[in-house]
Amino acid sequence: MSQSQSAPKKKRAPAPLRPSSSIVLLSPTNQVLLLHRVKTSRSFAAAHVFPGGNLDAFHDGELPAIDTPEVHQDSAAYRLGAIRECFEETGILLARPKGSSPGTTTMSLVNVPEADRETSRRRVHDNKVRFDEFVDSVGGTPDVEGLMPFTRWITPANVGRRFTTQMYLYMIPDGTAGGGEAREMTIPTPDGGVEHTAALFDDAATWLARAASGDDILFPPQVFLLHLVNRFCPGSSSAPPPADAAAAREHYAAQRRGLVAFLGATPTSSAAHPSSAIPWAEKVMSPQSLFVRGSDSRIVLGLDKPGPELRGSTRGGDYERVVLVKFTGEGPRQVEVRSREDVFREHRAEEEADKDGPKL
């Protein structure tokens, strides 16, 4: 067989997935925490991200084999890894006192003195002490029950570094609002420039506006989840809380109740698609390019597929919405969540206009 008649090259297999977890962390006033990653980071360089990272068997326990469907399920290891990474990256320890009941709105998080906290962050990061042993030593229990699954994201097959990331929602209980202990626990600090240069709570609407203006870099998963949170926790500029303290607490509590109900409700959309039967707590998103818009050269990403590893399963994402994005040398820009129906209608109109345009 001549070289020109040789068999076509086999399609390269997708890079293996790395299990990871992240937290959409809400303050007592329902602001969202984002971290500004260093420019030299191998993943999401210079972007603003939710706290989280790769799982570590030393701290988090063993996971199912990476080539099995079970690795894409919420589990104790994903939950412990999310809480550990949050502590390493921000200093916020999502742990309740030993013997306390999980899930109570008046629960307070364990307080760790600042000097001990900073030393322990480094020791946990450097694997000098197991995370669960550290939490036990300060009289706490990781509040894994307080984590609520909030979609899973699987990196597209054509990307070199790939992750299967379990996202969680955690609402810092308003029992931590007020008093010295609360201020200690809810003010995040970066990790000394190891992975992040800043850590800040702000309204979801503010983060989205900063990304839209080009001030901050947000990747599609961050924009998508902030978009959902903003529906229920729009921030003080558009939904100011009452001046009365008790009424303000109820204001934020009502926002939280709406968001929690949303996570478990089905159908998730009006579209007649199988993914609408999957609650947000169980959706799996693996963005795929659908087409490039002629009007602004933005890629349209579909979110209904769960990725090659889960092809043929009953898992799925969100059919009703798509994400528009322009990838540049400095990262994603002009990221926007839109209705799939509206974007496809505009696309068909563009195609018809091209057909009816002047011909030479």
C-alpha positions as CSV (number, residue, x, y, z in Angstrom):
1,M,0.0,0.0,0.0
2,S,1.4,3.4,-1.0
3,Q,1.8,6.2,1.5
4,S,-1.1,8.1,-0.2
5,Q,-3.3,5.0,0.2
6,S,-2.4,4.3,3.8
7,A,-5.2,3.9,6.3
8,P,-6.4,7.1,8.0
9,K,-4.9,7.9,11.4
10,K,-6.9,6.8,14.4
11,K,-8.6,9.6,16.2
12,R,-6.7,10.5,19.3
13,A,-8.3,9.4,22.5
14,P,-9.4,12.1,25.0
15,A,-7.0,13.0,27.8
16,P,-7.8,11.2,31.0
17,L,-10.1,12.9,33.5
18,R,-9.0,14.2,36.9
19,P,-11.6,14.1,39.7
20,S,-12.1,17.5,41.3
21,S,-14.7,19.5,43.2
22,S,-15.5,23.1,43.8
23,I,-17.9,25.2,45.9
24,V,-20.2,28.0,45.0
25,L,-19.9,29.6,48.5
26,L,-22.5,32.1,49.7
27,S,-21.9,34.5,52.5
28,P,-24.6,35.2,55.1
29,T,-25.9,38.0,52.8
30,N,-25.8,35.6,49.8
31,Q,-22.7,37.1,48.1
32,V,-20.6,34.7,46.1
33,L,-16.9,34.0,46.7
34,L,-14.5,34.0,43.8
35,L,-10.7,33.7,43.8
36,H,-8.3,35.4,41.3
37,R,-5.9,32.8,40.0
38,V,-2.3,33.6,39.3
39,K,-1.2,34.2,35.7
40,T,1.1,31.2,35.8
41,S,-1.6,28.7,36.7
42,R,-1.8,25.7,34.4
43,S,-5.6,25.8,34.6
44,F,-7.8,29.0,34.4
45,A,-4.8,31.3,34.5
46,A,-5.6,34.9,35.6
47,A,-9.3,34.0,35.8
48,H,-11.7,34.3,38.7
49,V,-12.9,30.9,39.9
50,F,-14.8,29.2,42.7
51,P,-12.7,27.7,45.5
52,G,-11.9,24.0,44.7
53,G,-9.3,21.7,43.1
54,N,-8.2,18.2,42.5
55,L,-9.0,15.4,44.9
56,D,-6.1,13.9,46.9
57,A,-6.3,10.3,48.1
58,F,-4.0,11.3,51.1
59,H,-6.7,13.6,52.4
60,D,-10.0,12.6,50.7
61,G,-9.9,8.8,50.4
62,E,-10.0,6.6,47.4
63,L,-12.3,7.1,44.4
64,P,-13.8,4.6,42.0
65,A,-11.7,3.8,39.0
66,I,-11.5,6.8,36.6
67,D,-12.9,4.7,33.8
68,T,-16.1,3.8,35.6
69,P,-19.4,5.7,35.7
70,E,-19.2,5.8,39.5
71,V,-16.4,8.4,39.4
72,H,-18.9,10.9,38.1
73,Q,-21.2,10.6,41.1
74,D,-21.3,12.7,44.2
75,S,-19.5,10.9,47.1
76,A,-17.8,11.5,50.4
77,A,-14.4,12.0,48.8
78,Y,-15.7,14.8,46.5
79,R,-17.3,16.5,49.5
80,L,-14.3,16.3,51.7
81,G,-12.0,17.4,48.9
82,A,-14.2,20.5,48.3
83,I,-14.1,21.5,52.0
84,R,-10.4,20.9,52.2
85,E,-9.6,22.9,49.0
86,C,-11.8,25.7,50.3
87,F,-9.8,25.8,53.5
88,E,-6.4,25.6,51.7
89,E,-7.3,28.4,49.3
90,T,-9.3,30.8,51.4
91,G,-8.8,30.0,55.1
92,I,-12.5,29.4,55.5
93,L,-13.1,26.2,57.4
94,L,-16.5,24.7,56.6
95,A,-16.7,22.6,59.8
96,R,-19.2,22.5,62.6
97,P,-18.5,21.8,66.2
98,K,-18.3,18.2,67.2
99,G,-21.7,16.9,68.3
100,S,-23.6,19.7,66.7
101,S,-26.5,19.0,64.4
102,P,-26.0,19.7,60.7
103,G,-28.3,21.8,58.6
104,T,-29.4,24.3,61.3
105,T,-29.6,28.0,60.3
106,T,-28.2,29.1,63.6
107,M,-25.2,26.8,63.5
108,S,-21.8,28.4,63.8
109,L,-18.7,27.3,62.1
110,V,-15.7,26.2,64.1
111,N,-13.4,29.1,64.8
112,V,-9.6,28.7,64.4
113,P,-7.3,31.5,65.6
114,E,-5.6,33.3,62.6
115,A,-2.1,32.2,63.4
116,D,-3.1,28.6,63.8
117,R,-5.2,28.8,60.7
118,E,-2.5,30.1,58.4
119,T,0.0,27.5,59.7
120,S,-2.5,24.7,59.2
121,R,-3.4,25.8,55.7
122,R,0.3,25.3,54.7
123,R,0.6,22.0,56.6
124,V,-2.5,20.6,54.9
125,H,-1.4,21.8,51.5
126,D,2.0,20.2,52.0
127,N,0.5,16.9,53.2
128,K,2.2,17.3,56.6
129,V,-1.1,16.5,58.3
130,R,-4.3,14.8,57.1
131,F,-7.1,17.3,56.7
132,D,-9.6,15.3,58.8
133,E,-7.1,15.0,61.6
134,F,-6.6,18.7,61.6
135,V,-10.3,19.4,61.7
136,D,-10.7,16.9,64.6
137,S,-7.8,18.6,66.5
138,V,-9.7,21.9,66.5
139,G,-12.9,20.3,67.8
140,G,-14.7,20.2,64.5
141,T,-16.4,17.9,61.9
142,P,-16.3,18.8,58.2
143,D,-19.8,19.9,57.3
144,V,-20.2,17.6,54.3
145,E,-23.9,17.5,54.9
146,G,-24.1,21.3,54.2
147,L,-22.8,20.8,50.7
148,M,-25.6,20.6,48.0
149,P,-24.7,19.2,44.6
150,F,-25.1,21.9,41.9
151,T,-24.2,20.3,38.6
152,R,-21.1,18.4,37.5
153,W,-18.8,19.6,34.6
154,I,-16.7,17.4,32.4
155,T,-14.1,19.0,30.3
156,P,-14.7,18.6,26.5
157,A,-12.8,15.8,24.9
158,N,-10.6,18.1,22.7
159,V,-9.0,19.9,25.7
160,G,-5.6,18.7,26.9
161,R,-6.2,18.9,30.6
162,R,-9.5,17.4,31.6
163,F,-11.5,17.2,34.8
164,T,-14.7,15.7,36.1
165,T,-15.7,18.4,38.6
166,Q,-18.5,18.1,41.1
167,M,-19.9,21.5,41.9
168,Y,-21.5,22.2,45.3
169,L,-23.5,25.0,46.8
170,Y,-22.7,25.9,50.4
171,M,-24.5,28.6,52.3
172,I,-22.6,29.9,55.3
173,P,-25.2,29.8,58.0
174,D,-26.5,33.1,59.3
175,G,-25.6,31.8,62.8
176,T,-22.1,33.1,61.9
177,A,-23.4,36.6,61.2
178,G,-22.4,39.1,63.8
179,G,-19.8,38.8,66.5
180,G,-16.0,38.4,66.2
181,E,-16.1,34.7,65.4
182,A,-18.3,35.4,62.3
183,R,-16.0,38.1,60.9
184,E,-13.0,35.8,61.4
185,M,-14.7,33.0,59.5
186,T,-16.3,34.8,56.6
187,I,-13.5,37.0,55.5
188,P,-11.4,35.0,53.0
189,T,-7.7,35.4,52.4
190,P,-5.7,34.3,49.4
191,D,-3.1,31.5,49.7
192,G,0.0,33.8,49.6
193,G,0.2,33.8,45.8
194,V,0.6,30.0,45.5
195,E,-2.5,29.7,43.4
196,H,-4.5,32.9,44.0
197,T,-3.8,36.5,44.5
198,A,-7.2,37.6,45.8
199,A,-10.3,36.2,47.4
200,L,-13.5,38.3,47.6
201,F,-17.2,38.0,48.2
202,D,-19.5,40.0,45.9
203,D,-23.0,39.9,44.5
204,A,-23.5,37.4,41.6
205,A,-24.8,40.3,39.5
206,T,-21.6,42.3,40.1
207,W,-19.3,39.4,39.1
208,L,-21.3,39.0,35.9
209,A,-21.2,42.7,35.1
210,R,-17.4,42.7,35.7
211,A,-17.0,39.8,33.3
212,A,-19.2,41.5,30.7
213,S,-17.2,44.7,30.9
214,G,-13.9,42.8,30.5
215,D,-12.6,43.7,33.9
216,D,-12.5,40.0,35.0
217,I,-12.1,36.7,33.2
218,L,-14.8,34.2,33.9
219,F,-15.0,30.8,32.2
220,P,-18.3,29.4,31.0
221,P,-19.0,27.2,34.0
222,Q,-18.6,30.2,36.4
223,V,-20.8,32.5,34.3
224,F,-23.4,29.8,33.9
225,L,-23.7,29.0,37.7
226,L,-23.5,32.7,38.6
227,H,-26.3,33.3,36.1
228,L,-28.5,30.7,38.0
229,V,-27.6,32.0,41.4
230,N,-28.4,35.6,40.4
231,R,-32.0,34.5,39.6
232,F,-32.6,34.0,43.3
233,C,-29.9,36.1,45.0
234,P,-29.8,39.3,42.8
235,G,-27.9,41.4,45.2
236,S,-28.6,44.6,47.1
237,S,-28.5,46.9,44.1
238,S,-31.7,45.4,42.6
239,A,-33.2,43.8,45.7
240,P,-32.1,45.8,48.8
241,P,-32.7,44.1,52.1
242,P,-35.0,45.7,54.7
243,A,-33.4,48.0,57.3
244,D,-34.7,46.0,60.2
245,A,-32.2,43.2,61.1
246,A,-34.8,40.5,61.6
247,A,-36.5,41.3,58.4
248,A,-33.2,41.4,56.6
249,R,-32.4,37.9,57.8
250,E,-35.7,36.7,56.5
251,H,-35.0,38.4,53.2
252,Y,-31.8,36.4,52.7
253,A,-33.4,33.2,54.1
254,A,-36.2,33.5,51.5
255,Q,-33.6,33.9,48.7
256,R,-31.9,30.7,50.0
257,R,-35.1,28.8,50.2
258,G,-35.9,29.6,46.6
259,L,-32.4,28.5,45.4
260,V,-32.5,25.3,47.3
261,A,-36.0,24.4,45.9
262,F,-34.7,25.2,42.4
263,L,-31.9,22.6,42.8
264,G,-34.3,19.7,43.3
265,A,-37.2,20.8,41.1
266,T,-38.2,19.1,37.8
267,P,-38.9,19.7,35.1
268,T,-36.0,22.1,34.8
269,S,-37.2,23.7,31.6
270,S,-40.2,24.0,29.3
271,A,-38.3,22.3,26.5
272,A,-39.5,18.8,25.6
273,H,-36.1,17.2,26.1
274,P,-35.0,14.3,28.4
275,S,-32.6,16.6,30.2
276,S,-35.5,18.5,31.7
277,A,-36.2,15.5,33.9
278,I,-32.8,15.7,35.5
279,P,-32.7,18.1,38.5
280,W,-29.9,20.7,38.7
281,A,-28.3,18.7,41.6
282,E,-27.7,15.8,39.2
283,K,-27.0,17.5,35.8
284,V,-23.7,16.8,34.0
285,M,-22.4,19.4,31.6
286,S,-19.8,18.9,28.9
287,P,-19.8,21.9,26.7
288,Q,-19.7,21.2,23.0
289,S,-19.3,23.7,20.1
290,L,-22.5,24.0,18.0
291,F,-21.6,26.7,15.6
292,V,-19.9,30.1,15.3
293,R,-22.2,33.1,15.1
294,G,-21.6,35.3,12.0
295,S,-22.7,38.5,13.8
296,D,-20.1,38.5,16.5
297,S,-17.8,35.5,15.9
298,R,-18.8,34.0,19.2
299,I,-18.9,30.2,19.6
300,V,-22.2,28.8,20.7
301,L,-21.7,26.0,23.3
302,G,-24.4,23.4,23.9
303,L,-24.7,22.1,27.5
304,D,-27.1,19.1,27.1
305,K,-24.4,16.4,26.6
306,P,-22.6,14.7,29.5
307,G,-19.3,14.0,27.7
308,P,-17.8,10.9,26.0
309,E,-17.3,9.0,29.2
310,L,-21.0,9.1,29.9
311,R,-22.2,8.7,26.3
312,G,-25.2,6.3,26.2
313,S,-26.1,6.8,29.9
314,T,-29.1,8.5,31.3
315,R,-27.0,11.5,32.5
316,G,-27.4,14.8,30.8
317,G,-27.2,18.6,31.2
318,D,-29.3,21.6,30.2
319,Y,-30.9,21.7,26.7
320,E,-32.7,24.9,27.2
321,R,-29.7,27.2,27.6
322,V,-26.5,27.7,25.6
323,V,-23.4,29.7,26.4
324,L,-21.9,32.2,23.9
325,V,-18.2,32.9,24.2
326,K,-15.2,34.3,22.3
327,F,-11.9,32.6,23.2
328,T,-9.0,34.9,23.0
329,G,-5.3,34.7,23.9
330,E,-6.0,36.0,27.4
331,G,-9.0,33.8,28.0
332,P,-12.7,33.7,27.4
333,R,-14.5,37.0,26.7
334,Q,-18.1,38.1,26.0
335,V,-19.4,35.0,27.9
336,E,-23.2,35.1,28.0
337,V,-25.9,32.6,28.9
338,R,-28.8,32.7,26.4
339,S,-32.0,30.8,25.5
340,R,-31.1,28.0,23.0
341,E,-34.4,28.8,21.1
342,D,-33.5,32.5,20.8
343,V,-29.9,31.9,19.7
344,F,-31.0,29.3,17.1
345,R,-33.7,31.6,15.8
346,E,-31.1,34.4,15.3
347,H,-28.8,31.9,13.6
348,R,-31.5,30.8,11.1
349,A,-32.3,34.4,10.4
350,E,-28.6,35.1,9.6
351,E,-28.5,32.1,7.3
352,E,-31.6,33.2,5.5
353,A,-30.2,36.7,5.1
354,D,-27.0,35.3,3.6
355,K,-29.0,33.3,1.1
356,D,-31.0,36.3,0.1
357,G,-28.1,38.7,0.0
358,P,-26.6,40.2,-3.3
359,K,-24.9,37.7,-5.6
360,L,-22.1,38.7,-7.8
